[in-house]
Amino acid sequence: MAVPEIITSPFEALTAMRHLGGPVVVWIFGACVLMWTIVLERLWYFRKVLPYEAETSLAQWNQRGNKMSWASRQIRAAMISRLNAGMNSKLLVLRVLVPMSPLLGLVGTVLGMLAVFDSMAALGSADARSMATGVSEAMVCTLSGLAVSISGLYPVYYFKRKAAMETERLADRFHF
């Protein structure tokens, strides 16, 4: 496969899906791209950014002289909370995109079925050929929405669990 073909193949696939599933497939594809962009960003954050931020905060904590005072405990809690907020950022968007994708698929399904009913009303009968296009559009939208949603279920669970585990691990490392 040549380089130009590799570059243009995603656009050709999107055009084919747009033709098969209607305009809603483009929205589902957009949700998929956004979801997987966030997943990749979160992977990068947990592997590269979080260790640096944690070590920086831990070094600041270890430089403190008095770690037993009320103020020191509040500073410790704020440091851990700030790191936890960084770990959980963008997870809300992921948690919205996963259930939103099948709902977009449902919108495409309804639009496809409306196209079936419109063609039946225009022709005055149930022509199998005109019905097949609308039903096909409906099923492609449903399948696309479900595929995007299913592919995002594990990353949401993984990052939620990873954030909880890392927060506990950080709390253990910030000794009094």
C-alpha positions as CSV (number, residue, x, y, z in Angstrom):
1,M,0.0,0.0,0.0
2,A,1.5,3.4,-1.0
3,V,1.8,6.3,1.3
4,P,-0.9,8.4,-0.4
5,E,-3.3,5.5,-0.1
6,I,-2.5,5.1,3.6
7,I,-3.2,8.8,4.2
8,T,-6.4,8.9,2.3
9,S,-7.9,5.6,3.4
10,P,-9.4,7.0,6.7
11,F,-11.2,9.7,4.7
12,E,-12.4,7.2,2.2
13,A,-13.7,4.9,5.0
14,L,-15.5,7.9,6.6
15,T,-17.1,8.8,3.2
16,A,-18.2,5.3,2.7
17,M,-19.7,5.1,6.3
18,R,-21.4,8.5,5.7
19,H,-22.9,7.1,2.5
20,L,-24.0,3.9,4.3
21,G,-25.2,5.3,7.6
22,G,-26.2,8.9,6.9
23,P,-25.0,12.1,8.6
24,V,-25.3,10.8,12.1
25,V,-22.3,8.5,11.5
26,V,-20.1,11.5,11.1
27,W,-21.1,12.6,14.7
28,I,-20.5,9.1,16.0
29,F,-17.1,9.1,14.3
30,G,-16.3,12.5,15.9
31,A,-17.2,11.2,19.3
32,C,-15.0,8.2,18.7
33,V,-12.0,10.4,17.7
34,L,-12.5,12.6,20.7
35,M,-12.8,9.6,23.0
36,W,-9.7,7.9,21.8
37,T,-7.8,11.2,21.8
38,I,-8.6,11.5,25.5
39,V,-7.7,7.9,26.1
40,L,-4.2,8.4,24.5
41,E,-3.8,11.7,26.4
42,R,-4.6,10.0,29.7
43,L,-2.2,7.1,29.0
44,W,0.5,9.7,28.4
45,Y,-0.4,11.6,31.6
46,F,-0.3,8.5,33.8
47,R,3.0,7.3,32.3
48,K,4.9,10.6,31.8
49,V,3.4,13.6,33.6
50,L,2.1,12.1,36.9
51,P,5.4,10.6,38.0
52,Y,7.1,13.9,37.5
53,E,4.3,15.9,39.3
54,A,4.2,13.3,42.2
55,E,8.0,13.5,42.7
56,T,7.9,17.3,42.7
57,S,5.2,17.4,45.3
58,L,6.8,14.7,47.3
59,A,10.1,16.6,47.3
60,Q,8.3,19.7,48.5
61,W,6.6,17.7,51.2
62,N,9.9,16.2,52.4
63,Q,11.5,19.6,52.6
64,R,9.0,20.7,55.3
65,G,10.3,20.7,58.8
66,N,7.1,20.3,60.8
67,K,4.8,17.6,59.3
68,M,2.6,17.0,62.3
69,S,0.9,20.4,62.6
70,W,-2.7,21.0,61.4
71,A,-1.4,23.3,58.7
72,S,1.0,20.7,57.4
73,R,-1.7,18.1,57.3
74,Q,-3.9,20.5,55.3
75,I,-1.0,21.1,52.9
76,R,-0.5,17.4,52.5
77,A,-4.2,16.9,51.8
78,A,-4.1,19.8,49.2
79,M,-1.1,18.3,47.4
80,I,-2.7,14.9,47.2
81,S,-6.0,16.4,46.1
82,R,-4.3,18.4,43.4
83,L,-2.6,15.3,42.0
84,N,-6.0,13.4,42.2
85,A,-7.7,16.2,40.3
86,G,-5.1,15.9,37.6
87,M,-5.6,12.2,37.4
88,N,-9.4,12.6,37.1
89,S,-9.4,15.4,34.7
90,K,-11.1,14.6,31.4
91,L,-12.6,11.4,32.8
92,L,-16.0,13.0,33.0
93,V,-15.9,13.6,29.2
94,L,-15.0,9.9,28.7
95,R,-17.9,8.9,31.0
96,V,-20.3,11.0,28.9
97,L,-19.0,9.9,25.5
98,V,-19.4,6.2,26.2
99,P,-23.2,6.3,26.8
100,M,-23.7,9.1,24.3
101,S,-22.5,7.0,21.3
102,P,-25.3,4.5,21.3
103,L,-27.7,7.4,21.8
104,L,-26.4,9.0,18.6
105,G,-26.7,5.6,17.0
106,L,-30.4,5.5,18.1
107,V,-30.9,9.0,16.5
108,G,-29.5,7.6,13.3
109,T,-31.8,4.5,13.6
110,V,-34.8,6.8,13.9
111,L,-33.7,8.9,11.0
112,G,-33.2,5.7,8.9
113,M,-36.6,4.4,9.8
114,L,-38.2,7.8,9.0
115,A,-36.5,7.5,5.5
116,V,-38.2,4.1,5.2
117,F,-41.6,5.5,6.0
118,D,-41.1,8.5,3.7
119,S,-40.2,6.2,0.8
120,M,-43.3,4.1,1.6
121,A,-45.5,7.1,1.7
122,A,-44.1,8.6,-1.5
123,L,-44.5,5.3,-3.5
124,G,-47.8,4.4,-1.9
125,S,-46.5,0.8,-1.2
126,A,-43.8,-1.1,0.6
127,D,-41.1,-1.4,-2.1
128,A,-38.4,-3.7,-0.7
129,R,-35.6,-1.8,-2.5
130,S,-36.6,1.6,-1.1
131,M,-37.1,0.1,2.4
132,A,-33.7,-1.6,2.4
133,T,-31.8,1.6,2.1
134,G,-33.4,3.2,5.1
135,V,-33.1,0.0,7.2
136,S,-29.5,-0.4,6.2
137,E,-28.8,3.3,7.2
138,A,-30.5,2.6,10.6
139,M,-28.5,-0.5,11.3
140,V,-25.2,1.1,10.3
141,C,-25.9,3.9,12.8
142,T,-26.8,1.5,15.5
143,L,-23.7,-0.7,14.9
144,S,-21.4,2.3,14.8
145,G,-22.8,3.8,18.0
146,L,-22.5,0.5,19.9
147,A,-19.0,-0.2,18.6
148,V,-17.7,3.1,19.8
149,S,-19.4,2.7,23.1
150,I,-18.1,-0.8,23.7
151,S,-14.6,0.2,22.8
152,G,-14.7,3.0,25.4
153,L,-16.0,0.9,28.3
154,Y,-12.7,-0.5,29.4
155,P,-10.7,2.7,29.3
156,V,-13.2,4.5,31.5
157,Y,-13.0,1.7,34.1
158,Y,-9.2,1.5,33.8
159,F,-8.6,5.2,34.3
160,K,-11.1,5.5,37.1
161,R,-9.5,2.5,39.0
162,K,-6.0,3.7,38.2
163,A,-6.7,7.2,39.6
164,A,-8.0,5.6,42.8
165,M,-5.0,3.3,43.2
166,E,-2.5,6.1,42.5
167,T,-4.2,8.4,45.0
168,E,-3.9,5.8,47.7
169,R,-0.3,5.1,46.7
170,L,0.5,8.8,46.9
171,A,-1.2,9.2,50.3
172,D,1.1,6.4,51.6
173,R,4.2,8.0,50.2
174,F,3.5,11.4,51.9
175,H,4.7,10.4,55.4
176,F,4.0,12.5,58.5
